[in-house]
Amino acid sequence: MKLTVDIEKRIGDFHLRSSFSTEGGRLALLGASGCGKTMTLKCIAGIERPDRGRITLGDRVLFDSEQRVNLPARKRQVGYLFQNYALFPNMTVRGNITCAAEDRAYAEQLMERFCLTEVAGQYPAELSGGQSQRTALARMLASKPEVILLDEPFSALDNYMRTRMEHEILDILEEFSGPSVLVTHDRNEAYRLADRIGVMDAGTVVEVQDRQDFFDAPQTVAAARLTGCKNISAIRRQADGSYFATDWGISLSLEEKEVSEEITHVGYRAHYFTFEETADFRGEVNVFSCRLRRVIEDTFSVVVCFTQEKNASESTDALLTWIVGKDAWDAVRGQVEAGSFTLRLHPDRLMLLKEKNSK
C-alpha cells in the first residue's frame, strides 16, 4: 500500500512544504527540532489540516484541498504513536487499548504480547516509562491501522529501555505490511529502523534516499550534516581547474569527480584524514599543514580540532575535525600536540553537495 503526501501549511512565519511517497517499507523523516516533522505526521493523521495539497493511502484520498476532501482522523485507519504517548489518564491500561479496538480478543492478545496483562487495571500515572510506551503501542495496533506513524518514540526513555523498546518496535515494523513513517533527529535511530530516509530542513523535504545511499552519498548540505559529517565547506573553481574550499582555506583536486554547476559545497568525514609523517608536500593540493586548536578524548577515540595553518577565515566551518582511534593517536600524539602537523584528504572520499535540492 502506497502513502503519498504533497502538502503545504503556514503557521505564522513557518511554511511547511512536505512532499514524499512510500510504498510499504519503513521511511524515516530526519531533521532538527522545529523543522516540520511532527506537523507532517499530524497532517497525515488528520489532527492538523493542511492549507493545500493532497494525501492518499492506497486508493483512498485522506485529504485533497481541491476536491474538499478531509477525512476525520477516526476514519483514516492511521496508527499514531505520540511522542508523549497521549494515554487517556482516566482510563486503565485495558481501557486505553480496548477503546481503539473493534476486536476485543485481539486487544487481549496485544496486552499479553506486550506483557501488560498484570498491569491491565492500572492507570497511566501508575506506569513506568516502558509500560506507558508498550500501552501506547498496543493501543495503536489494536485499531489495525493501514499506516503506522511514530513520533520520536524513544525520546522519553533511558538508554537501557530505549534499546529494549527499539527491538520491540523493529519487530512490529518488520511484521507490518503497510507503510510506516518514523520521525527522529537521531541519524543512528533512522539507520537502524528505516529502509529509506527523508531529510527535512526548514519545513521542506529536501531529499529522500535509500538508507545506505543516504549515508554514503548525501546530496545536500543539510543531509550531510544530519548524517554526522563534521567538515563542510563552500567551494569555488580556480583558473587551473582545481577547486578552493573557501571555509577551510585548502586547494582541492577533484579530477576524478564530475562537478556539476549545482555543486556549491564539499563534505569530508572526520575519520577519513590520513596523518603524514613528512611536511614536504610541495605541489600536492590535497595535503596541507594544520594548526592544532583542541584535543578532546572520547571513550574509544580522540577528537582533534584544527584549522589549516594559514587560514584566516572567521567562518564557523573553518574549524575542522579529525577523529582518530586511541591506538593510532598514541603514535602521532607528540607531533600533533607540538601544534603543527600535516594531514592528507582523499578526493575520492569528498562528498559533492548542493546548497538545496533542485527538485
GIBELNOR-V73133 format. One line per field, one symbol per residue. ss: DSSP state (a for helix, b for strand, c for the rest). A space follows every 50 residues. Layout:
ss->???
This chain:
ss->cbbbbbbbbbbccbbbbbbbbbbccbbbbbccccccaaaaaaaaaccccc cbbbbbbccbbbbbccccbbccaaaccbbbbccccccccccbaaaaaacc cccaaaaaaaaaacccaaacccbaaaccaaaaaaaaaaaaaaccccbbbb bcccccccaaaaaaaaaaaaaaaaacccbbbbbbccaaaaaaaccbbbbb bccbbbbbbbaaaaaacccbaaaaaaccccbbbbbbbcccccbbbccccb bbccccccccccbbbbbbcccccbbbccccccccccbbbbbbbbbbbccc bbbbbbbbcccccccaaacbbbbbbaaaaaaaaaaaaccbbbbbccaaac bbbbccccc
